[in-house]
Amino acid sequence: MSSITSTRSGFPSRIRLGPFHPILSGPMRADLELDGERVENCAITLGYAHKGIEKLLEGVPWNVGICYAGRVDPDNSTAGELAYCLAVESIFDFEVPERAQYIRILVAELNRISTHLKCLARFAQSVGSESVVHYILSDRERLLDLFELLAGTRFSLNYFRFGGVALDVTAGFVERAASVCETIKKRLKEYNDLLSYNFVFLNRCSEIGVLEPDTAIQYGSSGPNLRASGYAWDIRKDRPYSHYDQIEFQVPVGSSDGQSMLGDTHQRFLIRLREIRQSLHIVHQVVGRLPEGEYLNGEFENTVVPVGEGYAQVESSRGTLGCWVVSDGLKTPYRVGFHVPSASHVRAAAKIVQGERLEDLFLIINSLDIEPAEIDR
């Protein structure tokens, strides 16, 4: 849905896009001021989802809240679940079994790959490469099948628990996960050939929507968008949780490579492509060293969370996701708050589209991988 306001020649025209548009990742409205086909000013409005998850969490038992936390980001649900569990666990003195720690990493990385693939599909859709969209989404379906096999659902897994995970992984699941990741690893080369060095794709993506390093810091960007601007900041490396400090992987960082410039739309595409490869490498390591033992610390079951507060950060597919919880010793949380990366990205989006062509607007916004449902929590 969009509306256009015509004005006299020489004055900027005004266009309102949204709040529902088929090429956007969710409900949001962009009010644009144009000078010809150039965007002079952009104001992005959110608030159309009305989920109210943070308030709802105050009225449900602690363990039921895990399901709600997973709906903060519907695509990358494991990030919300894990942040909530880690925040609550920080109030206790109990330990999470080693096997459970590795299972958490396995599921989180599979979910990260799935979310990145969806973002790459939106990239392809934004430039009109419909055939590539089907290539990518068909591979993503393999991962969703894995989630269904593991948790009985393809989205919002509700799989993590205080002290571990809900169910143990079977040998069949581990073997199938390894097989799916091996297939996706081979397909990454096809994505590279079809998009990364495609002349039309390069012309559309290079040197537009540039998120300068200083601007990225100013707006609090994190995740792939920050790394595409040259900062090697990754919570898994810099403030490791679970057993990420025992896993070997690299943090891809953007650069000016002669075909694109630091922080532009093409660099954000390349970073996500490289991060998928690193996540596949992490999954391969976890599958090879998954220890025997318990998958859940039973001491957490039916335990009232003691008085106190906790905070935890995880590296979601979109950036730093933080969860803050406060307990007053009752059966339900006193307060729960989430810090979501998309809130920073949407502010940066309104800045970096200024001066760009209207036809590139959706490509730039989708390159930031904004999830409105994550902000309207």
C-alpha positions as CSV (number, residue, x, y, z in Angstrom):
1,M,0.0,0.0,0.0
2,S,1.3,3.4,-0.9
3,S,0.1,7.0,-1.4
4,I,1.6,9.8,-3.4
5,T,1.3,13.5,-2.9
6,S,2.0,15.6,-6.0
7,T,3.5,19.0,-5.6
8,R,4.4,21.9,-7.8
9,S,7.5,21.5,-10.0
10,G,10.7,22.3,-8.1
11,F,9.4,21.1,-4.7
12,P,10.0,17.6,-3.2
13,S,7.1,15.2,-3.7
14,R,6.0,13.0,-0.8
15,I,5.4,9.2,-0.9
16,R,4.1,7.0,1.8
17,L,5.0,3.3,1.5
18,G,3.5,0.7,3.7
19,P,2.7,-0.2,6.3
20,F,2.1,-3.5,4.3
21,H,4.3,-4.1,1.3
22,P,5.1,-7.5,-0.2
23,I,8.8,-6.9,-0.5
24,L,9.3,-5.7,3.1
25,S,10.1,-8.1,5.9
26,G,7.2,-7.0,8.0
27,P,4.7,-4.2,8.8
28,M,6.4,-0.8,8.7
29,R,5.7,2.5,7.0
30,A,8.2,4.7,5.2
31,D,7.3,8.4,4.7
32,L,9.5,9.7,2.0
33,E,10.4,13.2,0.6
34,L,11.7,13.0,-2.9
35,D,13.5,15.3,-5.2
36,G,12.9,13.7,-8.5
37,E,13.9,10.1,-7.9
38,R,16.2,10.8,-5.1
39,V,15.2,10.3,-1.4
40,E,15.7,13.6,0.4
41,N,14.3,12.4,3.7
42,C,12.9,9.2,5.2
43,A,10.9,8.6,8.4
44,I,10.2,5.0,9.3
45,T,7.2,4.3,11.5
46,L,6.6,1.0,13.3
47,G,4.1,-0.2,15.9
48,Y,1.7,-2.3,13.7
49,A,2.4,-5.7,15.3
50,H,1.2,-5.0,18.9
51,K,2.7,-8.2,20.4
52,G,3.3,-6.9,24.0
53,I,5.6,-9.8,24.8
54,E,7.5,-8.1,27.6
55,K,4.2,-7.4,29.4
56,L,2.8,-10.8,28.8
57,L,5.9,-12.4,30.3
58,E,5.0,-10.8,33.7
59,G,1.8,-12.9,33.8
60,V,3.0,-16.4,33.0
61,P,5.2,-18.9,34.9
62,W,8.9,-18.6,34.4
63,N,9.2,-21.7,32.3
64,V,6.2,-20.8,30.1
65,G,8.0,-17.5,29.3
66,I,10.5,-19.4,27.2
67,C,7.8,-19.9,24.5
68,Y,7.0,-16.1,24.6
69,A,10.7,-15.2,24.4
70,G,11.1,-17.3,21.3
71,R,8.5,-15.1,19.6
72,V,10.5,-11.9,20.0
73,D,12.1,-12.7,16.7
74,P,9.9,-15.3,15.0
75,D,12.6,-16.2,12.4
76,N,15.5,-16.6,14.9
77,S,13.5,-17.8,17.8
78,T,16.4,-19.7,19.5
79,A,18.2,-16.4,20.1
80,G,15.3,-15.0,22.2
81,E,14.9,-18.4,24.0
82,L,18.6,-18.6,24.8
83,A,19.0,-15.0,26.0
84,Y,16.0,-15.5,28.3
85,C,17.3,-18.8,29.7
86,L,20.9,-17.4,30.2
87,A,19.5,-14.4,32.0
88,V,17.4,-16.5,34.4
89,E,20.3,-19.0,34.8
90,S,22.6,-16.1,35.8
91,I,20.5,-15.7,39.0
92,F,21.0,-19.4,40.0
93,D,24.2,-21.2,40.9
94,F,23.3,-24.3,38.9
95,E,25.4,-25.6,36.0
96,V,24.2,-26.5,32.6
97,P,25.4,-29.9,31.5
98,E,28.2,-29.9,28.8
99,R,26.1,-31.9,26.4
100,A,23.2,-29.4,26.7
101,Q,25.7,-26.5,26.0
102,Y,26.8,-28.1,22.7
103,I,23.2,-28.9,21.7
104,R,22.3,-25.3,22.3
105,I,25.1,-24.2,19.9
106,L,24.1,-26.7,17.3
107,V,20.5,-25.6,17.2
108,A,21.3,-21.9,17.4
109,E,23.7,-22.1,14.5
110,L,21.2,-24.1,12.4
111,N,18.7,-21.3,13.1
112,R,21.2,-18.6,12.2
113,I,21.8,-20.3,8.8
114,S,18.1,-20.5,8.2
115,T,17.6,-16.8,9.0
116,H,20.5,-15.7,6.9
117,L,19.2,-17.7,4.0
118,K,15.8,-15.9,4.2
119,C,17.7,-12.6,4.2
120,L,19.6,-13.6,1.1
121,A,16.3,-14.6,-0.6
122,R,15.0,-11.1,0.1
123,F,18.2,-9.7,-1.5
124,A,17.5,-11.7,-4.6
125,Q,13.8,-10.7,-4.6
126,S,14.8,-7.0,-4.3
127,V,16.8,-7.2,-7.6
128,G,14.2,-9.3,-9.4
129,S,16.2,-12.6,-9.4
130,E,13.1,-14.8,-8.8
131,S,14.9,-18.0,-9.8
132,V,17.6,-17.5,-7.1
133,V,14.8,-16.9,-4.5
134,H,13.5,-20.5,-5.1
135,Y,17.1,-21.9,-5.0
136,I,17.7,-20.4,-1.6
137,L,14.3,-21.1,-0.1
138,S,14.4,-24.7,-1.2
139,D,17.6,-25.1,0.8
140,R,16.1,-23.3,3.8
141,E,13.2,-25.9,3.7
142,R,15.8,-28.6,4.6
143,L,16.6,-26.7,7.8
144,L,13.0,-26.2,8.7
145,D,12.5,-30.0,8.2
146,L,15.3,-30.5,10.8
147,F,13.6,-28.2,13.3
148,E,10.3,-30.1,12.8
149,L,12.1,-33.4,13.4
150,L,13.7,-32.0,16.6
151,A,11.0,-29.9,18.2
152,G,7.8,-30.8,16.3
153,T,7.5,-27.3,14.8
154,R,9.2,-25.4,12.0
155,F,9.2,-21.9,13.7
156,S,9.2,-20.7,17.3
157,L,10.8,-24.0,18.5
158,N,10.3,-23.6,22.3
159,Y,13.2,-26.0,22.6
160,F,15.5,-24.5,25.2
161,R,14.9,-24.9,28.9
162,F,16.5,-23.5,32.1
163,G,19.4,-25.8,32.7
164,G,19.5,-27.3,29.2
165,V,17.2,-28.3,26.4
166,A,13.7,-29.9,26.3
167,L,14.7,-33.1,24.5
168,D,17.9,-34.9,23.7
169,V,19.1,-35.0,20.0
170,T,19.1,-38.5,18.5
171,A,21.9,-40.0,16.4
172,G,19.6,-39.8,13.4
173,F,19.1,-36.1,13.8
174,V,22.8,-35.4,14.2
175,E,23.6,-37.4,11.0
176,R,20.8,-35.6,9.1
177,A,22.0,-32.2,10.3
178,A,25.5,-33.0,9.1
179,S,24.1,-34.1,5.7
180,V,21.9,-31.0,5.3
181,C,24.9,-28.7,6.2
182,E,27.1,-30.4,3.7
183,T,24.5,-29.8,1.0
184,I,24.2,-26.1,1.9
185,K,27.9,-25.8,1.9
186,K,28.0,-27.0,-1.8
187,R,25.1,-24.7,-2.7
188,L,27.0,-21.6,-1.3
189,K,29.2,-21.7,-4.4
190,E,26.0,-21.5,-6.6
191,Y,24.8,-18.5,-4.6
192,N,28.2,-17.0,-5.2
193,D,28.0,-17.6,-9.0
194,L,24.4,-16.5,-9.3
195,L,24.7,-13.3,-7.2
196,S,28.0,-12.3,-5.7
197,Y,29.8,-11.6,-9.0
198,N,26.8,-11.2,-11.2
199,F,27.2,-7.9,-13.2
200,V,23.7,-6.8,-12.7
201,F,23.6,-7.6,-9.0
202,L,27.0,-5.8,-8.5
203,N,25.7,-2.7,-10.3
204,R,22.5,-2.7,-8.1
205,C,24.2,-3.3,-4.8
206,S,27.7,-1.6,-4.9
207,E,28.2,1.8,-3.4
208,I,24.6,2.3,-2.2
209,G,23.2,2.4,1.3
210,V,26.7,3.0,2.7
211,L,26.7,2.6,6.5
212,E,29.9,4.4,7.5
213,P,31.8,3.0,10.5
214,D,31.2,6.1,12.6
215,T,27.5,6.1,11.7
216,A,27.2,2.4,12.6
217,I,28.6,3.1,16.0
218,Q,26.5,6.2,16.5
219,Y,23.3,4.3,15.8
220,G,24.3,1.3,17.9
221,S,24.4,-1.2,15.0
222,S,25.6,-4.7,15.7
223,G,25.8,-8.1,14.0
224,P,26.5,-8.5,10.3
225,N,25.6,-4.8,9.6
226,L,28.3,-3.6,12.0
227,R,30.8,-6.2,10.7
228,A,30.2,-5.1,7.1
229,S,31.3,-1.6,8.2
230,G,34.6,-2.9,9.4
231,Y,34.1,-3.8,13.1
232,A,34.9,-7.3,14.1
233,W,32.5,-7.4,17.1
234,D,30.8,-10.7,17.8
235,I,29.3,-11.6,21.2
236,R,30.2,-15.2,20.6
237,K,33.9,-14.2,20.4
238,D,34.1,-11.1,22.6
239,R,31.8,-12.2,25.4
240,P,31.4,-15.9,24.9
241,Y,28.5,-17.8,26.3
242,S,27.6,-21.5,26.4
243,H,30.8,-23.2,25.0
244,Y,31.5,-20.8,22.1
245,D,35.0,-20.2,23.7
246,Q,35.8,-23.9,22.9
247,I,34.7,-23.6,19.2
248,E,37.1,-22.4,16.5
249,F,35.5,-20.0,14.0
250,Q,36.3,-16.7,12.3
251,V,34.4,-13.4,12.4
252,P,34.0,-12.1,8.8
253,V,34.6,-8.4,8.4
254,G,33.8,-6.1,5.5
255,S,36.4,-4.4,3.3
256,S,36.7,-2.3,0.2
257,D,37.5,-4.9,-2.4
258,G,37.5,-2.9,-5.6
259,Q,34.0,-4.0,-6.6
260,S,32.2,-2.5,-3.6
261,M,33.0,-0.2,-0.7
262,L,33.2,-0.7,3.0
263,G,29.7,-0.7,4.6
264,D,27.7,-0.7,1.4
265,T,24.8,-3.0,0.5
266,H,27.0,-5.5,-1.4
267,Q,29.3,-5.9,1.6
268,R,26.3,-6.7,3.9
269,F,25.3,-9.4,1.4
270,L,28.8,-10.9,1.3
271,I,29.1,-10.8,5.1
272,R,26.0,-12.9,5.5
273,L,27.2,-15.4,2.9
274,R,30.5,-15.8,4.7
275,E,28.8,-16.1,8.1
276,I,26.7,-19.0,6.8
277,R,30.0,-20.7,5.9
278,Q,31.3,-20.1,9.5
279,S,28.1,-21.4,11.0
280,L,28.4,-24.6,8.9
281,H,32.0,-24.9,10.2
282,I,30.7,-24.6,13.8
283,V,28.0,-27.2,13.2
284,H,30.6,-29.6,11.8
285,Q,32.7,-29.2,15.0
286,V,29.8,-29.7,17.3
287,V,28.6,-32.8,15.5
288,G,32.1,-34.2,15.8
289,R,32.6,-33.6,19.5
290,L,29.1,-33.8,21.0
291,P,29.7,-35.4,24.4
292,E,27.6,-38.0,26.2
293,G,25.7,-37.1,29.3
294,E,22.6,-35.3,30.5
295,Y,20.8,-32.8,28.3
296,L,19.0,-31.1,31.2
297,N,19.9,-30.1,34.8
298,G,16.9,-31.5,36.7
299,E,17.6,-29.1,39.6
300,F,15.9,-26.3,37.6
301,E,12.6,-28.1,37.3
302,N,9.8,-26.8,39.6
303,T,12.3,-24.4,41.2
304,V,11.2,-20.8,42.0
305,V,13.6,-18.3,40.7
306,P,15.2,-16.5,43.7
307,V,15.0,-12.8,44.3
308,G,17.5,-11.0,42.0
309,E,18.0,-9.8,38.5
310,G,20.0,-11.1,35.6
311,Y,21.1,-10.0,32.2
312,A,22.5,-11.9,29.2
313,Q,23.5,-11.2,25.7
314,V,23.6,-13.5,22.7
315,E,24.6,-13.0,19.1
316,S,21.5,-13.4,17.0
317,S,21.5,-13.5,13.3
318,R,20.7,-9.8,13.3
319,G,23.1,-8.6,16.0
320,T,23.3,-8.3,19.8
321,L,20.2,-9.5,21.5
322,G,20.0,-8.8,25.2
323,C,17.5,-10.0,27.9
324,W,17.1,-8.5,31.4
325,V,15.0,-10.2,34.0
326,V,14.0,-9.3,37.5
327,S,12.6,-11.8,40.0
328,D,10.8,-11.0,43.3
329,G,10.7,-14.6,44.3
330,L,7.2,-15.4,43.0
331,K,6.1,-17.8,40.3
332,T,6.1,-15.2,37.5
333,P,8.8,-12.7,36.5
334,Y,8.5,-9.2,38.0
335,R,10.0,-7.5,34.9
336,V,11.4,-8.7,31.6
337,G,13.0,-6.5,29.0
338,F,14.7,-7.2,25.6
339,H,17.3,-5.2,23.7
340,V,16.8,-6.0,20.1
341,P,19.3,-5.3,17.2
342,S,16.6,-4.3,14.7
343,A,15.8,-1.2,16.8
344,S,19.2,0.2,15.9
345,H,19.1,-1.0,12.3
346,V,15.8,0.8,11.6
347,R,17.3,4.1,12.8
348,A,20.3,3.6,10.6
349,A,18.1,2.8,7.6
350,A,16.4,6.1,7.7
351,K,19.8,7.8,7.6
352,I,21.6,5.8,4.9
353,V,18.7,5.9,2.3
354,Q,19.0,9.7,2.1
355,G,20.4,10.7,-1.3
356,E,19.7,7.3,-2.8
357,R,17.4,6.5,-5.7
358,L,13.8,5.4,-4.9
359,E,14.3,2.2,-6.9
360,D,17.1,1.2,-4.4
361,L,15.0,1.8,-1.3
362,F,13.8,-1.7,-0.7
363,L,17.2,-3.2,-1.5
364,I,18.9,-1.1,1.1
365,I,16.3,-1.7,3.8
366,N,16.3,-5.4,3.1
367,S,20.1,-5.5,3.2
368,L,19.9,-4.4,6.9
369,D,17.7,-7.4,7.7
370,I,15.2,-5.4,9.8
371,E,12.5,-7.4,11.6
372,P,9.7,-5.1,12.6
373,A,8.1,-7.9,14.8
374,E,11.3,-7.9,16.8
375,I,10.9,-4.2,17.6
376,D,7.2,-4.3,18.2
377,R,7.6,-6.6,21.1
